[in-house]
């Protein structure tokens, strides 16, 4: 299956990681490729070693991107992430692949949408792919079997409060 968690609300990555946790309980393995997150920037990067056999998390992100920024380094990291993902999929028989913040990487032009669509069309049938990020591209949604939109109703950011460790990162 292809599953998309999108929208402006909190919980897209959390939903994907929840699926990985549930799958681990069934002895299923998950590969997580994070496109917009720096190593050590989020709690899941400190996954206990007992879970690492089932859930591999690999962040490939830099600093935030702002309008007018030179994105050359970000493009390089996204391409490295994609090449690493392809290599790991050849090396190990994963049940689930999570492409975290892929829609954001696509929106910034860090990866080719055609490359992603070609991969999804030819992926192994047994591989379930979860894509997270705001503003999912229509072409991705047209291929998806499940789409969940997280809709923000209220968030602490609206009150100017900072992100909460363990909840937001």
C-alpha positions, 0 to 999 in steps of 0.5 A: 500500500501507499499511505499519505499523512498530510495536512497542517495539523500535528501528527504526520510523523507521529502517525508514521512512527506509530505504524512502525511501532505497531509493525515491530510488534509483529516482527516487521521491519521499517526503514525511515528516511527523514528528508528535512530533519537533522540528526539528533533534532528529534526524539525518535533519533534516540530510539532504544537499541532493542527497537533498532532491529525493527526500526531504522531511522536515518535523518538527512536534513539541514537547517530550515529553508527560507525563501531566497536561500541557496538550496544546493546543500539541501538538494545534495542531502535529499539526493544522498537520502534517496540513494541511501534508501535505494541501497538499504532496500536492496540490502534488507527486506523491509516491510515498511518504508517511511519517507518522512517530510517527502512532500516538503522536500518535493515542494522545495524542489530538493527531489524530482517528483518524477523520480518518486512517482517512478519508484512508487510505480515499480516498488516491490509489491510487499513494501508498504510506503508511508509518505508524510508532510504538508501539502501532499502533491496531487500526483502522490495522492492519486497513487495512494491507497490511504490518505489521512489529513491532519487538520489543525484546530488549535496548537500551542504555536498559535499562542507563541509557545515553543515546541515541547520535547517528546511531543513536538520533536 
